[in-house]
Amino acid sequence: MLVLTRRTGESIVIGNNIVVTVLEVRHDQVRIGIDAPRTVQVHREEVFNQVLRENTAAVASAADRANPLLRKPLPRPAAAQPVRKGPRLEPKRVAPRPPDAAEPTAGPPGAPPPPSAGPDDAPSPS
Amino acid sequence: MSGSASGTATAPEVAEDQILWFPDGIPGFPYSHRFVLVEMAPDSPFQILQSADEPDVSLIVTVPWLFFPDYDFELSELEQRELGITSEEETVVFSAVTLDGEHHRVYLNLLGPIVVNTTNRRGRQVVLVDSDLPVRAPVELG
């Protein structure tokens, strides 16, 4: 393993286009910034390993495919509900929006003013 | 001489058009690139995702929404590009199933959904980033 010593704010370049920067060191925690092309997958190792280990367990389970557990009926509430078929897709990133394309702050013309603009805090007659 | 092919202990022959192509394999099994989906029983919610490259590698899978109707995750733009996905309609999602026969429990892996593009038959196990979904979600079967 290549071992490098870096200070806060210093970086390591991997290949042509991956930059790993030490952002902050506090006690035994290090915040790391990673600049990588969007084609590069970056994972926390323990999360990736969790899935890897579960796959190993799942493959071992497949040998037990005759297990009567798998022939039990589906849970009732789930079966009664419509089944979604796909994940949500992250919207495709396009060119950054110009600042004036931000959401409109004013309501449509002719719309009544929001209730909070009412004279609620007017002094009540004594 | 028999001239028969019986008795050969190779992986079952698979029709090319049934192959699902996992370019990166799946975590733990990086050399399994070709998989086929095998039905378990006509009315079973479970199927077998069988590696065509490594006969010993297979997973029981199911459609997660049958058990977790509120299951929801976002497929990153990177994953969409890797899979060539352009619409939700052409994606199918499976969860790998783990059995605990001793405790009569069945678990689904919700953290690593297996996403398949039905148009180009490319598949990938997505490891969700910054997600608190469980890798072992217990399922209550009737």
Contacts between the chains, C-beta under 8 A, distances in Angstrom:
chain1	res1	chain2	res2	distance
A	38	B	77	6.7
A	38	B	78	5.2
A	38	B	81	7.8
A	39	B	78	6.6
A	39	B	81	7.5
A	41	B	78	7.0
A	41	B	127	7.8
A	42	B	129	7.6
A	43	B	127	5.7
A	43	B	129	6.6
A	47	B	111	7.3
A	47	B	127	6.3
A	47	B	129	7.7
A	48	B	27	6.4
A	48	B	127	5.5
A	50	B	111	6.7
A	50	B	135	4.8
A	51	B	27	5.1
A	51	B	109	7.0
A	51	B	111	6.0
A	51	B	112	3.8
A	51	B	125	7.0
A	51	B	127	5.0
A	51	B	135	6.2
A	52	B	27	4.1
A	52	B	28	4.3
A	53	B	28	7.5
A	54	B	96	6.9
A	54	B	98	6.4
A	54	B	109	5.1
A	54	B	111	7.8
A	54	B	112	6.8
A	54	B	135	4.8
A	54	B	136	6.5
A	55	B	26	5.8
A	55	B	27	5.7
A	55	B	28	4.2
A	55	B	29	6.6
A	55	B	59	7.2
A	55	B	96	6.4
A	55	B	109	7.8
A	55	B	112	7.4
A	55	B	125	7.5
A	56	B	28	5.1
A	57	B	98	4.9
A	58	B	59	4.7
A	58	B	60	6.9
A	58	B	96	4.2
A	58	B	97	6.4
A	58	B	98	4.9
A	58	B	109	6.8
A	59	B	28	7.6
A	59	B	29	7.2
A	59	B	56	7.7
A	59	B	57	5.7
A	59	B	58	6.7
A	59	B	59	5.9
A	61	B	59	7.9
A	61	B	60	6.2
A	61	B	97	6.6
A	61	B	98	4.9
A	61	B	99	4.2
A	62	B	48	6.6
A	62	B	58	4.5
A	62	B	59	5.5
A	62	B	60	5.2
A	64	B	99	5.3
A	64	B	101	5.9
A	65	B	40	6.7
A	65	B	46	8.0
A	65	B	48	6.6
A	65	B	60	6.0
A	67	B	99	5.6
A	67	B	101	5.7
A	69	B	99	6.2
A	69	B	101	7.0
A	69	B	104	6.1
A	69	B	105	7.9
A	69	B	106	5.6
A	69	B	141	6.3
A	70	B	40	7.2
A	70	B	44	6.9
A	70	B	46	5.4
A	70	B	60	7.1
A	70	B	97	7.9
A	70	B	99	7.5
A	70	B	106	7.2
A	71	B	41	7.5
A	71	B	44	7.3
A	72	B	141	3.8
A	72	B	142	5.2
A	73	B	141	7.1
A	73	B	142	4.2
A	74	B	45	5.9
A	74	B	66	5.9
A	74	B	67	7.2
A	74	B	141	7.4
A	74	B	142	7.1
A	75	B	67	6.4
A	75	B	139	7.1
A	75	B	140	5.3
A	75	B	141	6.7
A	75	B	142	6.4
A	76	B	142	7.0
A	77	B	69	7.7
A	78	B	65	7.9
A	78	B	66	5.8
A	78	B	67	5.3
A	78	B	68	7.2
A	78	B	69	5.5
A	79	B	66	7.2
A	81	B	69	4.4
A	82	B	69	7.8
A	83	B	63	6.6
A	83	B	65	4.4
A	83	B	66	6.0
A	83	B	69	7.2
A	84	B	65	4.9
A	84	B	69	7.5
A	84	B	71	7.8
A	85	B	65	7.6
A	85	B	88	7.1
A	85	B	89	7.4
A	85	B	91	7.6
A	85	B	92	7.1
A	85	B	93	7.8
A	86	B	88	3.6
A	86	B	89	6.8
A	86	B	91	4.3
A	86	B	92	7.4
A	86	B	93	6.5
A	87	B	72	7.7
A	87	B	73	5.4
A	87	B	74	6.6
A	87	B	75	4.5
A	87	B	88	7.0
A	87	B	91	6.4
A	87	B	93	6.0
A	87	B	113	7.1
A	87	B	115	6.8
A	88	B	72	6.7
A	88	B	73	7.1
A	88	B	74	4.8
A	88	B	75	6.9
A	88	B	88	7.5
A	89	B	74	7.3
A	89	B	75	5.3
A	89	B	80	5.9
A	89	B	85	6.9
A	89	B	87	7.6
A	89	B	88	6.1
A	90	B	74	5.1
A	90	B	75	6.3
A	90	B	76	5.2
A	90	B	77	5.0
A	90	B	80	7.0
A	91	B	77	7.9
A	92	B	77	6.1
A	92	B	80	7.9
A	93	B	77	6.2
